[in-house]
């Protein structure tokens, strides 16, 4: 996580100095991520972790030590570039596990990624209507429909090949104050959209909604 730790320090400085070249820092960091490769059994130093290996990754360094920390997390895939930027002021592992990657029951997958993965084909064919009513009702008792929409749109972003990474300081040094984490998130969303646009990728899910015609086009290509 050396690249991410360095970016955290650089951003902390840059947010206090408007003349700093944030976008240059960001693109350099992304190059470092790509160079590190995909995390796995043969590459424990890779900074791009397939979401399906979430629990396994947090059993090893450096993710094991970073599990309780605050900060920024990002999702992406090779085909669609950056997908989503989020922040947590609580524990990183808890945030990722409860909202995105974990929470599966035999009849009601609860997390966004589990819903997207479980009902992928049905979602591609029917959009949100591809998610069973029982799952939607259970989800909406606790969360907004925005999470369900993002779950469905993750299917269009190559759900089976999405990775996650994080921007976190190492050691015992706190990353940033809560307000700075929020500013950092907003900056990363804007820069992520610029980076994607330069490479022909769609906008981040943070500030985008897939239109009906676009949904039909992508779904047809993905089936």
C-alpha positions as a LaTeX table, in Angstrom:
\begin{tabular}{lrrr}
\hline
Residue & $x$ (\AA) & $y$ (\AA) & $z$ (\AA) \\
\hline
Unk1 & 0.00 & 0.00 & 0.00 \\
Unk2 & 2.96 & 2.31 & $-0.42$ \\
Unk3 & 1.40 & 4.19 & $-3.33$ \\
Unk4 & $-1.85$ & 4.77 & $-1.42$ \\
Unk5 & $-0.05$ & 5.85 & 1.75 \\
Unk6 & 2.00 & 8.32 & $-0.26$ \\
Unk7 & $-1.12$ & 9.71 & $-1.92$ \\
Unk8 & $-2.79$ & 10.20 & 1.45 \\
Unk9 & 0.14 & 12.30 & 2.64 \\
Unk10 & 0.28 & 14.21 & $-0.66$ \\
Unk11 & $-3.43$ & 14.94 & $-0.62$ \\
Unk12 & $-3.26$ & 16.11 & 2.96 \\
Unk13 & $-0.70$ & 18.68 & 1.84 \\
Unk14 & $-2.44$ & 19.54 & $-1.44$ \\
Unk15 & $-5.81$ & 20.23 & 0.18 \\
Unk16 & $-4.11$ & 22.97 & 2.19 \\
Unk17 & $-2.22$ & 24.37 & $-0.82$ \\
Unk18 & $-4.53$ & 25.22 & $-3.77$ \\
Unk19 & $-1.59$ & 25.52 & $-6.16$ \\
Unk20 & $-0.68$ & 21.85 & $-5.75$ \\
Unk21 & $-1.32$ & 19.71 & $-8.82$ \\
Unk22 & $-3.92$ & 17.31 & $-7.46$ \\
Unk23 & $-4.71$ & 15.70 & $-10.79$ \\
Unk24 & $-1.05$ & 14.94 & $-11.44$ \\
Unk25 & $-0.84$ & 13.27 & $-8.04$ \\
Unk26 & $-3.97$ & 11.29 & $-8.80$ \\
Unk27 & $-2.91$ & 10.02 & $-12.21$ \\
Unk28 & 0.53 & 9.11 & $-10.87$ \\
Unk29 & $-1.11$ & 7.15 & $-8.09$ \\
Unk30 & $-3.34$ & 5.26 & $-10.54$ \\
Unk31 & $-0.26$ & 4.32 & $-12.56$ \\
Unk32 & 1.25 & 2.94 & $-9.38$ \\
Unk33 & $-1.87$ & 0.89 & $-8.72$ \\
Unk34 & $-1.81$ & $-0.61$ & $-12.18$ \\
Unk35 & 1.88 & $-1.41$ & $-11.81$ \\
Unk36 & 1.26 & $-3.18$ & $-8.48$ \\
Unk37 & $-1.14$ & $-5.59$ & $-10.18$ \\
Unk38 & $-4.11$ & $-7.57$ & $-8.88$ \\
Unk39 & $-3.97$ & $-8.89$ & $-5.34$ \\
Unk40 & $-3.99$ & $-12.67$ & $-4.99$ \\
Unk41 & $-2.15$ & $-15.72$ & $-3.76$ \\
Unk42 & 0.78 & $-15.05$ & $-6.05$ \\
Unk43 & 0.81 & $-11.27$ & $-5.57$ \\
Unk44 & 0.16 & $-10.22$ & $-1.97$ \\
Unk45 & 1.56 & $-6.77$ & $-2.73$ \\
Unk46 & $-1.03$ & $-6.01$ & $-5.42$ \\
Unk47 & $-3.18$ & $-3.01$ & $-4.51$ \\
Unk48 & $-6.19$ & $-3.92$ & $-6.69$ \\
Unk49 & $-8.19$ & $-6.50$ & $-4.73$ \\
Unk50 & $-10.94$ & $-8.51$ & $-6.48$ \\
Unk51 & $-14.04$ & $-7.92$ & $-4.36$ \\
Unk52 & $-14.67$ & $-11.65$ & $-4.10$ \\
Unk53 & $-11.36$ & $-11.94$ & $-2.16$ \\
Unk54 & $-12.35$ & $-9.27$ & 0.37 \\
Unk55 & $-12.29$ & $-11.53$ & 3.44 \\
Unk56 & $-9.14$ & $-13.32$ & 2.34 \\
Unk57 & $-7.26$ & $-10.09$ & 1.68 \\
Unk58 & $-7.95$ & $-8.79$ & 5.19 \\
Unk59 & $-6.26$ & $-11.85$ & 6.66 \\
Unk60 & $-2.94$ & $-10.71$ & 5.24 \\
Unk61 & $-0.69$ & $-7.65$ & 5.55 \\
Unk62 & $-1.11$ & $-4.82$ & 4.77 \\
Unk63 & $-4.92$ & $-5.08$ & 4.65 \\
Unk64 & $-5.08$ & $-6.79$ & 8.05 \\
Unk65 & $-3.44$ & $-3.77$ & 9.69 \\
Unk66 & $-5.52$ & $-1.31$ & 7.68 \\
Unk67 & $-8.87$ & $-2.93$ & 8.52 \\
Unk68 & $-9.76$ & $-0.56$ & 11.42 \\
Unk69 & $-8.68$ & 2.64 & 9.72 \\
Unk70 & $-10.71$ & 5.50 & 8.23 \\
Unk71 & $-10.31$ & 6.84 & 4.73 \\
Unk72 & $-11.28$ & 6.60 & 1.08 \\
Unk73 & $-12.10$ & 3.48 & $-0.91$ \\
Unk74 & $-12.45$ & 3.09 & $-4.66$ \\
Unk75 & $-13.98$ & 0.48 & $-6.97$ \\
Unk76 & $-12.96$ & $-0.08$ & $-10.56$ \\
Unk77 & $-12.43$ & $-2.62$ & $-13.33$ \\
Unk78 & $-10.09$ & $-3.01$ & $-16.27$ \\
Unk79 & $-12.94$ & $-2.64$ & $-18.77$ \\
Unk80 & $-14.76$ & 0.32 & $-17.22$ \\
Unk81 & $-12.05$ & 2.23 & $-15.36$ \\
Unk82 & $-13.00$ & 3.82 & $-12.04$ \\
Unk83 & $-16.52$ & 3.00 & $-10.87$ \\
Unk84 & $-17.14$ & 4.52 & $-7.46$ \\
Unk85 & $-15.43$ & 6.58 & $-4.75$ \\
Unk86 & $-16.57$ & 6.38 & $-1.14$ \\
Unk87 & $-15.42$ & 7.42 & 2.31 \\
Unk88 & $-15.66$ & 5.96 & 5.79 \\
Unk89 & $-15.16$ & 7.63 & 9.13 \\
Unk90 & $-15.52$ & 4.22 & 10.79 \\
Unk91 & $-13.57$ & 1.03 & 10.23 \\
Unk92 & $-12.75$ & 0.32 & 6.58 \\
Unk93 & $-13.35$ & $-3.44$ & 6.77 \\
Unk94 & $-16.70$ & $-3.02$ & 8.50 \\
Unk95 & $-17.84$ & $-0.46$ & 5.93 \\
Unk96 & $-16.86$ & $-2.60$ & 2.96 \\
Unk97 & $-18.19$ & $-5.81$ & 4.46 \\
Unk98 & $-21.61$ & $-4.67$ & 5.62 \\
Unk99 & $-22.56$ & $-2.33$ & 2.78 \\
Unk100 & $-20.84$ & $-3.77$ & $-0.25$ \\
Unk101 & $-19.36$ & $-7.27$ & $-0.06$ \\
Unk102 & $-20.88$ & $-9.29$ & 2.79 \\
Unk103 & $-24.27$ & $-9.93$ & 4.33 \\
Unk104 & $-25.44$ & $-12.90$ & 2.28 \\
Unk105 & $-28.26$ & $-15.11$ & 3.55 \\
Unk106 & $-29.57$ & $-18.10$ & 1.63 \\
Unk107 & $-32.75$ & $-16.31$ & 0.57 \\
Unk108 & $-31.83$ & $-12.62$ & 0.88 \\
Unk109 & $-28.43$ & $-11.38$ & $-0.31$ \\
Unk110 & $-28.19$ & $-7.98$ & 1.37 \\
Unk111 & $-25.06$ & $-6.24$ & 0.12 \\
Unk112 & $-24.82$ & $-4.37$ & $-3.16$ \\
Unk113 & $-22.19$ & $-6.60$ & $-4.74$ \\
Unk114 & $-23.89$ & $-9.83$ & $-3.65$ \\
Unk115 & $-27.20$ & $-8.65$ & $-5.09$ \\
Unk116 & $-25.51$ & $-7.64$ & $-8.35$ \\
Unk117 & $-23.61$ & $-10.92$ & $-8.62$ \\
Unk118 & $-26.52$ & $-13.18$ & $-7.65$ \\
Unk119 & $-29.05$ & $-11.64$ & $-10.05$ \\
Unk120 & $-26.68$ & $-10.55$ & $-12.82$ \\
Unk121 & $-28.45$ & $-12.20$ & $-15.75$ \\
Unk122 & $-31.93$ & $-11.18$ & $-14.60$ \\
Unk123 & $-30.77$ & $-7.58$ & $-14.05$ \\
Unk124 & $-29.24$ & $-7.45$ & $-17.52$ \\
Unk125 & $-32.54$ & $-8.58$ & $-18.98$ \\
Unk126 & $-34.97$ & $-6.55$ & $-16.87$ \\
Unk127 & $-33.00$ & $-3.91$ & $-14.96$ \\
Unk128 & $-34.20$ & $-3.37$ & $-11.37$ \\
Unk129 & $-37.15$ & $-5.63$ & $-12.11$ \\
Unk130 & $-34.65$ & $-8.48$ & $-12.28$ \\
Unk131 & $-34.16$ & $-8.27$ & $-8.52$ \\
Unk132 & $-36.82$ & $-10.38$ & $-6.73$ \\
Unk133 & $-39.47$ & $-8.38$ & $-4.90$ \\
Unk134 & $-38.68$ & $-10.16$ & $-1.64$ \\
Unk135 & $-35.05$ & $-9.03$ & $-1.84$ \\
Unk136 & $-36.05$ & $-5.46$ & $-2.71$ \\
Unk137 & $-38.59$ & $-5.29$ & 0.10 \\
Unk138 & $-36.07$ & $-6.62$ & 2.62 \\
Unk139 & $-33.45$ & $-4.14$ & 1.40 \\
Unk140 & $-35.77$ & $-1.13$ & 1.38 \\
Unk141 & $-36.77$ & $-1.74$ & 4.98 \\
Unk142 & $-33.29$ & $-0.58$ & 5.95 \\
Unk143 & $-31.84$ & 1.35 & 3.00 \\
Unk144 & $-32.76$ & 3.75 & 0.20 \\
Unk145 & $-33.51$ & 2.64 & $-3.36$ \\
Unk146 & $-30.25$ & 4.34 & $-4.42$ \\
Unk147 & $-28.31$ & 1.35 & $-3.13$ \\
Unk148 & $-30.45$ & $-1.00$ & $-5.20$ \\
Unk149 & $-29.92$ & 1.14 & $-8.28$ \\
Unk150 & $-26.17$ & 1.09 & $-7.73$ \\
Unk151 & $-26.32$ & $-2.69$ & $-7.29$ \\
Unk152 & $-28.07$ & $-2.98$ & $-10.64$ \\
Unk153 & $-25.67$ & $-0.60$ & $-12.34$ \\
Unk154 & $-22.68$ & $-2.54$ & $-10.98$ \\
Unk155 & $-23.84$ & $-5.34$ & $-13.27$ \\
Unk156 & $-23.23$ & $-3.03$ & $-16.23$ \\
Unk157 & $-19.73$ & $-2.33$ & $-14.91$ \\
Unk158 & $-18.53$ & $-5.93$ & $-15.20$ \\
Unk159 & $-19.45$ & $-6.98$ & $-11.65$ \\
Unk160 & $-17.43$ & $-10.21$ & $-11.71$ \\
Unk161 & $-14.21$ & $-8.29$ & $-12.41$ \\
Unk162 & $-14.53$ & $-5.30$ & $-10.09$ \\
Unk163 & $-11.66$ & $-4.56$ & $-7.72$ \\
Unk164 & $-11.36$ & $-2.34$ & $-4.68$ \\
Unk165 & $-8.50$ & $-0.35$ & $-3.20$ \\
Unk166 & $-8.14$ & 2.34 & $-0.54$ \\
Unk167 & $-6.25$ & 5.52 & 0.27 \\
Unk168 & $-5.04$ & 5.10 & 3.83 \\
Unk169 & $-2.05$ & 6.23 & 5.86 \\
Unk170 & 0.16 & 3.49 & 7.28 \\
Unk171 & 1.24 & 2.96 & 10.87 \\
Unk172 & $-0.41$ & 4.74 & 13.77 \\
Unk173 & $-0.82$ & 8.09 & 12.04 \\
Unk174 & $-4.44$ & 9.10 & 11.43 \\
Unk175 & $-5.25$ & 9.77 & 7.77 \\
Unk176 & $-7.16$ & 13.04 & 7.83 \\
Unk177 & $-9.82$ & 14.83 & 9.81 \\
Unk178 & $-13.43$ & 13.94 & 8.86 \\
Unk179 & $-13.90$ & 17.19 & 6.96 \\
Unk180 & $-10.72$ & 16.61 & 4.99 \\
Unk181 & $-11.77$ & 13.08 & 4.12 \\
Unk182 & $-14.99$ & 14.52 & 2.71 \\
Unk183 & $-13.11$ & 17.11 & 0.67 \\
Unk184 & $-10.75$ & 14.43 & $-0.53$ \\
Unk185 & $-13.70$ & 12.27 & $-1.62$ \\
Unk186 & $-15.27$ & 15.13 & $-3.59$ \\
Unk187 & $-11.97$ & 15.90 & $-5.30$ \\
Unk188 & $-11.45$ & 12.26 & $-6.19$ \\
Unk189 & $-14.96$ & 11.97 & $-7.66$ \\
Unk190 & $-14.34$ & 14.94 & $-9.95$ \\
Unk191 & $-10.88$ & 13.75 & $-10.95$ \\
Unk192 & $-12.12$ & 10.19 & $-11.41$ \\
Unk193 & $-14.74$ & 11.41 & $-13.86$ \\
Unk194 & $-12.09$ & 13.37 & $-15.76$ \\
Unk195 & $-9.75$ & 10.39 & $-15.83$ \\
Unk196 & $-12.52$ & 8.11 & $-17.10$ \\
Unk197 & $-13.59$ & 10.61 & $-19.77$ \\
Unk198 & $-10.06$ & 10.81 & $-21.13$ \\
Unk199 & $-10.09$ & 7.04 & $-21.60$ \\
Unk200 & $-13.63$ & 6.63 & $-22.92$ \\
Unk201 & $-15.02$ & 5.12 & $-19.71$ \\
Unk202 & $-18.45$ & 5.99 & $-18.25$ \\
Unk203 & $-18.89$ & 8.42 & $-15.35$ \\
Unk204 & $-18.59$ & 7.23 & $-11.78$ \\
Unk205 & $-21.74$ & 5.90 & $-10.17$ \\
Unk206 & $-21.47$ & 8.72 & $-7.62$ \\
Unk207 & $-22.89$ & 11.30 & $-10.03$ \\
Unk208 & $-24.36$ & 9.36 & $-12.89$ \\
Unk209 & $-27.54$ & 7.58 & $-13.81$ \\
Unk210 & $-27.65$ & 5.17 & $-16.72$ \\
Unk211 & $-30.43$ & 6.13 & $-19.14$ \\
Unk212 & $-32.82$ & 3.53 & $-20.53$ \\
Unk213 & $-31.28$ & 3.44 & $-24.01$ \\
Unk214 & $-27.76$ & 3.22 & $-22.63$ \\
Unk215 & $-28.83$ & 0.45 & $-20.25$ \\
Unk216 & $-30.31$ & $-1.55$ & $-23.12$ \\
Unk217 & $-27.17$ & $-1.11$ & $-25.21$ \\
Unk218 & $-24.77$ & $-2.22$ & $-22.46$ \\
Unk219 & $-27.01$ & $-5.06$ & $-21.34$ \\
Unk220 & $-27.22$ & $-6.42$ & $-24.89$ \\
Unk221 & $-23.42$ & $-6.39$ & $-25.15$ \\
Unk222 & $-23.04$ & $-8.09$ & $-21.74$ \\
Unk223 & $-25.49$ & $-10.95$ & $-22.22$ \\
\hline
\end{tabular}
